[in-house]
């Protein structure tokens, strides 16, 4: 059974940093691209970042480019999102999501339950 | 950047009704389009990919169509459990979602 479990969310002041983690199990982690998708309270879905299965290719939404860094440790089956220079508008539930297919298409068949990041003073 | 626009933003329909939600891309995206269902308090669920391919386990009353810039999600006979917000997502380059369509039962 595929499982994605996020952690690392919390309350942080504007300008601060957080690192989110997503522990994956139930599939061959290194074979699939992974993404982070966020949802602000009461709002829609926003794709944030993606990484290829090998970790060699990364992609970012313009809203986070230069501030967030996606990475993965395939030996630990874990996806990460390092978030720096956080702003109030980054407040959201952050989901990790698995690609459906092993060909890096960036649409998602499994989602974690999400971790809440709140940026506030 | 390619923008995804859904219509309507919300709709109310009766059980058994045929429901159609539209998604329009600001530029052509071939068939690189997925649809998701998000029920209140739940994570999104993939319904359709490649514009018209039904994801495994999704009821056959859901269908998708379109190519290029105009796409539709159709529920052939609305059921109470279909109350949710529906999102389209393009994925041929930088993924992005439509703003969502909230579906309620009349």
Boltz contact constraints between the chains, C-beta under 6 A:
constraints:
  - contact:
      token1: [A, 44]
      token2: [B, 99]
      max_distance: 6.0
  - contact:
      token1: [A, 44]
      token2: [B, 100]
      max_distance: 6.0
  - contact:
      token1: [A, 45]
      token2: [B, 87]
      max_distance: 6.0
  - contact:
      token1: [A, 45]
      token2: [B, 97]
      max_distance: 6.0
  - contact:
      token1: [A, 47]
      token2: [B, 95]
      max_distance: 6.0
  - contact:
      token1: [A, 47]
      token2: [B, 96]
      max_distance: 6.0
  - contact:
      token1: [A, 105]
      token2: [B, 91]
      max_distance: 6.0
  - contact:
      token1: [A, 106]
      token2: [B, 91]
      max_distance: 6.0
  - contact:
      token1: [A, 106]
      token2: [B, 95]
      max_distance: 6.0
  - contact:
      token1: [A, 107]
      token2: [B, 34]
      max_distance: 6.0
  - contact:
      token1: [A, 107]
      token2: [B, 49]
      max_distance: 6.0
  - contact:
      token1: [A, 107]
      token2: [B, 91]
      max_distance: 6.0
  - contact:
      token1: [A, 109]
      token2: [B, 46]
      max_distance: 6.0
  - contact:
      token1: [A, 111]
      token2: [B, 43]
      max_distance: 6.0
  - contact:
      token1: [A, 111]
      token2: [B, 44]
      max_distance: 6.0
